[in-house]
Amino acid sequence: MTDSFPRQQARTRGFSLGAPRSFQISPDGSRVAFLRSRGGTDPVTCLWVLDVGAGQEHLAADPAALGTPGAAPAGMTAAERAIRERTRERAGGIVAFATDTALTVAAFALAGQVYVADVAGGAPPRAIPARRPAFDPRPDPSGQRVAYVCDGALRVTDLASGRDREVIGPGGTPELTFGLAEFIAAEEMGRTRGFWWSPDGKALLVARVDNTPVHRWYIADPANPARPPAEVAYPAAGTPNADVTLVLTGLDGGRAEVEWDRAAFPYLVTVNWDQDVPLIVVQSRDQRRMLLLSADPGGADPGGADPGRAATAVLRADSDDRWLDIVPGVPARTDDGRIAWTADAGGARRLLVASPEELADGSAAPVTPADLQVREVLDVDSGTVLFTASKGEPTEIGLWAYGPGGLEQVTAAPGVHHGWRAGGTTVVSQRSLAQDGVTVRVVRDGSAGTPVASLAEHPNLPTPWPDIFAAGSRDIRTALLLPSWHEPGSRRLPVLLDPYGGPHLQRVLAAQAAFFTSQWLADQGFAVVVADGRGTPGRGPEWDRAVWHDLADPVLEDQVEALHAAAGRCDDLDTSRVAIRGWSFGGYLAALAVLRHPDVFHAAVVGAPVTDQRLYDTHYTERYLGHPDENPEVYDRCSPVKDAERMAARARESGGGQAGADGITVRPLMIIHGLADDNVVVAHSLRLSSALLSAGYPHTVLPLSGVTHLASQEEVAENLLLLQVDFLRMALGLKG
């Protein structure tokens, strides 16, 4: 029997299983290593290697052959579970790997055991005598040693001798770790690692993280009252962050603390040590200032009684009156020492490729035009910088390169592209509206490209054909999806808005896969509207920063404007029956919609919402709203809890009773939240529910026992969709 779409989507982890990903290319371009499971429902990811010249793949490492076939092995470390949640990883097996410079040795961890695979010669992978439980193993550039983290200490194993030793550790201090990314770095900055090898393999830069200042929260499991609550170091807005420093550690025992003004720039954003001089990026807490630093690696003091000092110099200082975004992939360096960086200029995020001197004196000029929005720097191959960008149309993401010949568009076809490049070989991935999956090809010497097969399943679903248009006066990119069985003019359709609507995530993209769930919802009898309003990426710095000090009104106004534009575009939309659903920021937006605009929205499903911004983390929340002690009114203005409290005050003034009897329009509202969520803790939903109850506002709360923010369990993911549809159909009075 063919699975229903909700079951299939849950079983395939959103159709991600079986799709190739995480490519790395050898410096000569002859080999490509990547991850892929054996099929569209196989959750165990394997390591594969493609011989580019022969066009042939071989299996380099299979967890089943190593005795750890499970998707989530029992021996998974706490650090591994945490990083999977931060990176939203839903598969099992080998979900990450690192290699030496020549791409001959790959290291990975399974159930806390470190393995190395011979990706050049094809010898079977082997376990190395690293201490368990190990996390984040990384070979040195020469492939002779592997560094990894165990129990908060950074250790190194010599592959030839098998000698394993601690390089730097916390010395029995449980709040101190070396070599791990702190919560804020992994969740908000995109930095999931905490150590970096020197190019000669004789030293490492290591993040020292002291979590002592961070406030403790306790996440209980009410379904298992005998189980003690989990203690979590959570840096909520306005509270202390972890204290992060950077230590230069030599294998000879020398150490030096890397010096910069940490009081003014406490955030360690990223490190690049692919050439002799390390590059380090740091950021102020208010995120209005960012420094690109170069460090002196000669400050380590071998055998000294006290650690040495590694001085830094400022190569570039950027500032903005609101905030500066962290751009993935920068800084990167060309072989001749030029640095790839980005700057906001002329209404666009633009690429700079310049010498350190030009960056320092401000003479570096953008190498991309003002109509090209740079998204991410992907790779540097000799003197060529590969990056993604959007030109004119934010729903499309193209692959571009800047090199000796100037600026080049690598991909001309419409769609959403990504890529990797080294040694003249380019891996290009593409999604488009004409295909339901990802297409990957490996291009070398101008060839048409060797395909890398995707084994992902095709959805049991009519092909989504969204009507994508620019809505309203702000050209809000909007997609309208109708039921596949709908005949124009045959009936009026209730409307379901299906947004995310906030920073960092686009929903409206020129790719079929972006609309699978929305199309299934449409086929349940809705006209589905998906809109990317102000604050969503791809439209330039001013569009991004339009939500500064207000994460509520602009994003909600744009959803309303997109709804009206869609109704004006299609007469079959029944705007007297409008619902909205969302998760995370989308859930927050859904709560705002029914509480602030019940005249427009008639029902809402509110999934894992941030309802009290003071309960969310420092780096995200303070970027947009500032410090809560300095801007309390900004935090209150963006809180659905405060909306509900104002309703409760009105109810008290009028003598109590249900909200509807006090002149407050009540709309059906379902709140869903995982009780094990350590990102958006369930307190957000409980506080909203309590305030609604005080206002006499009827609502439904669906708690999910043992479920995190990712909500990846197969049965949960399937039934969540079904329950939402049942609730919305009932709320809007749909029959049949």
N, C-alpha and C positions, 0 to 999 in steps of 0.2 A: 504494500500500500504506500502511495506517495505521501510523504510528510506534508502537513500543513505548513504554510510559510512561517508562522511563529515558531513552530518546532524546528524547522529546517534552519532558520536564522540563529536560533539558540544553539543547535547542535554543531553548526559550522563556525561558531564564534563570529557571527556577523559576516560570514562568507570569506573569512580571512585564512582559514586553514587550507593548506595546499597551495597558497600563493607564495611565490618566491620573494624574498626580502633580505635586507641587511647585507648588501653586496660589498665586497672588498676586492680590489684589483691589484695584481702584482705590479711592481714598478716597471717591468718590461712589457706589461700589457698582455702577457701570454696566458695567465690564469685568473679566474674569477671565482672566489669563494662566496657562498651565500647560504641562507637558511630556507628550508621548505619541509613541510611534513609530507608524508607519502600519499595523502589524499585529502579530499575536501571535508571529511569527517574525522580524520586522524589528528588528534590533538598533540601528538608527539613530534616535535620539530627535529629535523636532522641537518647535519652539515654536509653540503655538496660542493664539488669543485668542477668548474667547466674549463676544459682545454680549448682555448679560443681558436687556435690554429686548426685543430681537428674537429671542432664543433661538437665534442663529446663530453657528457657529464659522468662523474663517478661519485659514489657515496663515500664521503670521507669519515663520517662518524654517525653511528646509529645508536641512540640510547638503549634500544632493546638489546643490541649485541653487547652492551656494557653492563647489563643487568639492572638498568633503571628505566624500564619502559613506560612507567606511569606518567600521566599528564601533570600531576602534582605530587611528587614523591614525598613520602613521610619525613624524609631527612632534610627537607627544605629549611634553610636557616631563617632566622627572624629578619636578617638583613635582606635576604632574597625575597621573602614575602613582602617586605616593605617596598622594595624597588619595583616589584611587579605591580603593586598598587599604584605607585607614583607614575609608572610608564604605561599603565592600563594594559599590561600584558595578560592575555587570556589563554595562550597556548602553554604547553609543557615541553619537556625535553630540553634541547639546546636552544634557549631563547636569546642567547648573546654569546659572542666569541670575540677574541682579540688575537692579533697576529704580530709577528715580527715584521720588520720593514720589507724584507724580500718576499713575504707571503709564503714562507716555507713551513712555519710552525703555527698552529692555531691552538689556543688554550680556552677551555670552558669548564664550568663547574656543573656537576650533577649530584644532587643530594648531599652537597657539602664536600664532595671529592673533586679534586682537580685532575683533569685529563688534558693530554696534548695529542694533537693529530698531525700527521705528516701530510700537509696539503700539497707538497711538491712531488714527493716520491711515492705516495700512496700506501705507505706502511700502516698497519692497523693502529688506531689510537690506543694510548696506554695511560693508566693512572700513574701519577708521580707521587713521591713520598712527602706531599704537603700535609700540614696539620689540618685536621677537620674540626669544626665545619668551616670550609673555605668559601670565600666570596670574591667575585670580580677578579679572576686571574688574568694577568696580562704579561706576555713575553716581553723581554727587553728587545731593543731594536735589532740585536744580532741573533736573537733566537737561542741564546745559551742559558738564560735563566727565566724564571716565571715569578713575578711578584703577585701577592694576593693578600687579602685581609682575613684574619681569624681572631675572634674574640677582641676586636677593637685594635689589634696590632697589625702592622704591615710586616709581612714575612717574605722571604725570597728563597726559592728552591733552585739549586744548580742542577740542570738537566743531565749533565755528564756524570757528576759524582753522586747525585742524589742528596747532597747536603742541604738541609733546610734550617734556616735561622731567622730569628726576629731581627728586623732592621730598626724599627722604632715602635714602641708600644706604650700603653697607658700606665704600666706599672701598678696594676691592681686598682686603678681608679675607674669605677664603672661608668661615670658620666663622661669620660674622656675616650675619644676614638681617634685613630690615625688611618687615613686612607679611605674614609667613607664620606659620601656627600650627606650633608645635613638635610633635614626635612625640606626647608625652604628652597635649597638649591635644586633638589630633585623634583619637587612639586611645581615650583614656579619659575625657576631659571633655566630649566632644561639641562642642568649639569647633574649627571647621575654617577659621576666618578669622583674619586678623591685622591688619586695619585697619578703622576706622570713621569715616565722614564726620560733620562737625558739621552741625547742622540748617540753617545758612546756607550750607554748601558752601565756607567759607573756610578750613577747617582739618580736620585728621584726627588721630585717636589711632592710633598705629602701634605694634605690638608689635616690639620689638627683641629678637632671639633670638641669644644667643651660645652656640654648641654646643661651644666649646672644652673645657669641663670634662667633657663626656660621653665615656664610654669607647667605644672603637671595636671593632666586631666585623666579621668578614669572612665574607661568604656566598659560597661558591664554587659553581661549576657543574661537578660531576664529570663530566657527560656531554660537556663541552667543555673539556678540560684546557688548551687554548691561551688560553682566555678568562680574564683576571685576575679575582680575586674582587671582589665589590662591597663597598665600605667603607660601613658603616652606623653612625651614631651611635646607640647603643642604651643607654638608661638603665636598667640592670637593678637589681633591688631592692638597696638598700643602697649604690648608687653615685651619683655626682653627676648631677643633672639639668642641662638647659640653663639658662642664666642669662637670665631673661625680665624685661625692663623695658617700660615704656609711655612713649612719647614723644608729646607734643603738638606737632604740626607745622603751622605756618601756611603757606598758599600764598604769603605775603609773605616767607617765609624765616625767620620766628621759630620758635624751638624751646624746649620746656620738658620736663624729665623729671618725670613724675607721681610724687609722693613718697608712699610708705607704708613700713611696716616690712617690707621684703622678706626680712630675715633670719628673721623670725617667720612671714611669710606669703609664701612664694616662688611659690606657684601662682597664676597669673592665670587665673581661671575664665571670666569673660565681661565684656563691656562693652555698655552701652546708652547711646546718645547721640541719642535721638530728641527731647529737649527741651534747653533751654539748658544745664542742669547735667548732665554725664555721670555715669552710675552705673557703678561698677566693683565686681566681686566677686573677692575674693582668699581663699586658703585656706592653712592651715598644712600643712607636709609630712606630719604625722601625721594630717591631715584631721579632727582633733577640734575645730578652730576655723575659723570662716568669718566674714569681715567684708563687709558691704555699705557701700561708700564712695561719697561724692559728691566730685567733683573740681572745682577752680576752673580754668575754662578760660582765665582771663585772665593766666596766668603766662608765656606765650610772649614772648620778647624779640626783636623784629624787628631784625635787623642787629647784634645784640650779639655781643661777642667770645666770651662763654660762654653756654651754654644757661641759660634761666631755670628756675624751679621752679614746678610746679603742685601746690599743696597739696591734701590730701584731708581729709575729715572722716568719722568713723564714724557711719553712720546706724543700723546694727544689728550686733550681735555675737552669733553663735550658737555653742554648744559642745555636745559630747556626749562621754561617757566612752569611747565606742568609735569612732564616726566619724559624719560628716555627709555625706549624699548630695547630689550636685549635681542639682538639679531642673531639667529643661529648661524654658526659656521665662521664667524669672525672673532678674532683676527686669524687670517691665514697668510702664508708666505709663499712667494714665488722663489724659484731657485736662485735668482739674482738678489734676493733679500728685500724685494719690495713687499709691502704689506697690504692685504685686502681688508678694507674697512668700509663702513657705510656712514652716510650723513644725510640728514633731512635738509633738503634744499629745493627751492622752486616748487613746493607742494608735493614733493615725492621723496621716497627713500631711495637714495642713489648710491652707486658703488664707487668707492675710491680704490685705486691701486697705485700706491706711491711709495717713495723711499721713506725711511724713518725721519729723515731731515725735513722732507716736505710735509709729512704729517705734523711734525713738531712745530714748524713755523707757520702753519696754516695755509701754505701755498698749494696743497694738494687739491686738484680740481676733479669733479665727478667725471667718470668715464661713461656714464649712462645718461640718457636724456631725461628731461623732466616728465615725459609721458610714460616712463617705464618705472613701475613700482617694484623694487627689488624685494624679494621675499626671504631668500636664504642662500648663503654661499655654501656650495656642496663639496667642491674639491678644487685643488690647484694641481695642474699637471705641467711641470716645468714653468713656463711663463704664462700659461693660460688659466684663467679663473672661470670655473663652471658655477652657474647660479640659476635660481628660478626667479621668475618675475612675471608680472601681469602688465600687458600693454593695452591700455584703453578699456578692456573688458575684465573686471575683477573676477568673474566666474571662471575664467580660463587662466591657467598657470603654465607658462611656457618654460622651456629650457634654453638658456642663453650662455654664451661664452665671451669673455673678453681676453684677447691675447695680442701677440705681435701684429696681427692683421687687423686689429680693431675689434669692434663689437659684432657678434654673429648670433643670429637666431638659430639654435640647433634644431628645434622642433617647430615646424610650420603648421601642422595639423591642429585643429581645435581640440581642447580637452585639458586634462590636468596631468602634468608631467613631473617627473623627478629623474635624477641621474647621478652617476658616479663616473669618474674619469681618472685614469693613470696610464702611463706608458703608451699613449696614443689610442688606448681602448676606452670606449664610452659605453656604459650600460644605461639604456633609456627605458624608463617605465612610463606607460601611458594608460589613462582611463579616459573614456569619452562617453558622450550620450549615445553613440552608436554601438557600444559594447557593454556587456554586463560585468565584465571582470577587468583584470589588469593584463596588459600586453607588455612583455619585456623582451628587448632585443639587445644583443651585444654587437657593437659596431667597431670595426677596425679597418684602417686604410681605405676609407670610403666605401666599404662593402655595404650591401643592403642590410646586413645584420643577421647574426645567429640568434634564433629565438630561444628563450629560456621558458620552458613549459610551465604554465600555471595549472595546478591540479584542483583548483578551487571548484566547488559545486556551482551550478547555475541555479538561480532562484526559481522556485515553483511559483511563478508570478507573471502576469501579463507585463510586457515590456513597458517600463515607465517612459512616458513622453511628456515631460513637464513643459508647460508654456512658461518660458523664462522671459521676464520683461523688467524694465526699469519703471518703478512705480512712483507716482507723485512728484512733487517739486524737487525732491532730493534724489531722484533716480534710484530709489531703494531696490536693490536686486531682489526679485521676487519670483517664486515658482508656483504655478497653479497646476494641480493634478486633479483630474476628474476620474470617476470610476470607469474602468475599461469597458463596462457594459452600457454606459450612459449614452443616450441619444440626445443631441442638443434640442432643447425646447420641450423635452418629454416630461420633465419633472423639475421641481425646485429642490435643490440639494442643501442640507445643512452644511455649515462651514466649520472646519476644524483647522485652527492655526497650529502648526507643528514646528516652532522655532527653537533655536538655541538663543540667538539674539544678542550675545555678549562678546567680550574681548576674546581673542585667540582662536576662535572657531568659526568657520564659514559653513553654512548648510547649503547655500545655493551655489553649486558648482556644475561645470559642464561635464558631468560624469553620471552615468546611470546609477552606480552604486550609492550615490548620495541620496537617492530617492526610493530605495527599495521599501523601507518601512512606510514612507508617506504614500506610496502607491497602494500598498496593502490596506492601509487605513482608508484610502479613497474607495477601494473596492468593497469596503464595509458599508458604503452608502454616504460618504462625505465628499465635499469639495475641499481639498486640502491646500492650504496656503502656507508656504515657507518663505520667510523674509529675513534678509540680513540688513539690519538697520545700523544706525550710527554706533561706532565702537567695534564693529566686526572688522577683521583684517582685509587687506587687499585694496583699500581705497585711498591710502595715503595718510600722512601724519595728522592732518586736520580732522579727517573722518574718524580716525582712531581716538583722538583726544577730545572729541565732542562730548564725551561722557565724563570729563574731569569734574569732580565734585558733584556729579549727579548720575548715578547708575540706574535711575528709575525713569524719570520723565522722558528723556530723549528716546530711549529704547522702546518704551511703551507707545509713545506717539508714533514712532515709525511702524510698529505693528498695526496700529489702527489705520494709518495712512495706506499701508500695503493692502489691508483688508478691503478698504473702500475702493482702491484702484482695481483690485481683482474683481470685485462685484461690478464695477463699471465696465470691465473687459468681458465679463461673461454674465449674461442675464439669468443664468440658471442658479446663481448663488442666492440662498435665502438668508439674508442678514438679520432676520428675526430669530434665527437659531444658530448661534455662533459659540463654539467651544474652543478651548486652548489647552494644549498639553505640553509638558516639557520636563527635562531632568537637569538638575544642577542649576546653572544660570537660567536655563529654560523653565525650570520649576519655579524659581524666584519670579521670573517674568509672568508666569501663569497666575501666581498668587496676586501679584500687582494688578493684573488685568481685571480679575473679577471683583477685587476690593475697590479699585479706583475707577473702573469703567464698567459698572454693571449694566449701563445702558447699551454697551456694545457687546460685552461678553456674557454668555448665559450659563456657562459651566466651565470647570477647570479641573485638570489633573495636575497636581503639584508634586513633582518627584524630586526628592533629596534637595530641597531648596535652601539657599542661604537667606534666612529671614531676618537675622540680626547681624549686621556687618561686623559688630564688635567680636563676634564669635568666629570670624574667619581669619585667615593667617595674615601676618604682617606684610609680606612682600606684595601680595595681590591687592589687599584692601587698601593699604596706605598709598599705593601707586595712584589709585583713582580718587580716594576720599580724604587723603591726608591722615594725620594722626588724630585719633578720636578725642584726645584731651584738648586739641587745638580746634577741632571742627565738630563738636558734638551735634550741632544742628544738621550738618551734612549727613552724618550717620543716621539720625532720626528720620530725615527726609527720605532716605532710601530703604526704610524698613517696613515690610508688611506687618510685622508685629506692632509697630507704632500705629499703623492704620487700624488694626484691630483694637488696640487700646483706646484710640479715639472713638471708635464705635461703642466700646464699653462705657466710656464716659457719657456719651449721648444717651445710651440706654439708661444709665443711672439717673441722669437729669430728667428723663421722661418717666421715671417711676419703675424702671426695670421691665422685665418681660423679654420676649424674643425680639431679635433685631428687626425682623420684618414688621412688627407691630409699632416700631419706633421710627418709622420713616426711612429705615435703612433697607435698601434693596438686597435681598439675599439670593445668592446663586449657589447651585449645587457645587460642592468643592470636595475633592478627594486628595488627601495628603498621603504620600507613600515615602517611606524612609527605611533604609537598612540600619539595624541596630548596631552593627559592627563597623559602621562608617567612621574612619579616622581622619577623613578629609573634611567633609561637611557633617559634623557630628549630629546625632539625632536630636540634640537639644534645640536645634533650629526649628524643627517641626513641632516639638513638644511645646516650645514657647509660643509658637503661632497658634497651635490648637488651644492652649490655655487662654490666650487672649481672645480668641474667637468664642470660646465657651463663656467667658466673662461678659461678652457682648450679646450672648444668646444667639449666636450665629451657628446654625446647624451645619455640620460638616462630617466627613468620613475620614478616619485615620487607618491606614494599612501599614502596620509594622512588619518588617521583614527580618526574622530571626537569623542571625549569623551571616547577614548579607552586608557587604561593604559598599562603597560608592560605585564600584564597578558593576555590581549586581550581575556577575558573570555565570552563576550557577545555571545549568541548562533548564531545569524545571522552573526556576524563578524567572529567567528571561522570557521563556515561552508564555507562562501564565500572566506575567505582568501586562503583556500586550492584550491578551484576551480579557482580563479584568478591566483594563482601561476602556476598551471598546464597549463592554457591557455597561459600565457606569455612564459613559457619554451617551449611549443610545437611550438609556433610561432618563438621563437628565434632560435630554432634548426632546423626549417624547416620541422617539422613533419606534416603529413597529416592524415585525417581519424580518 
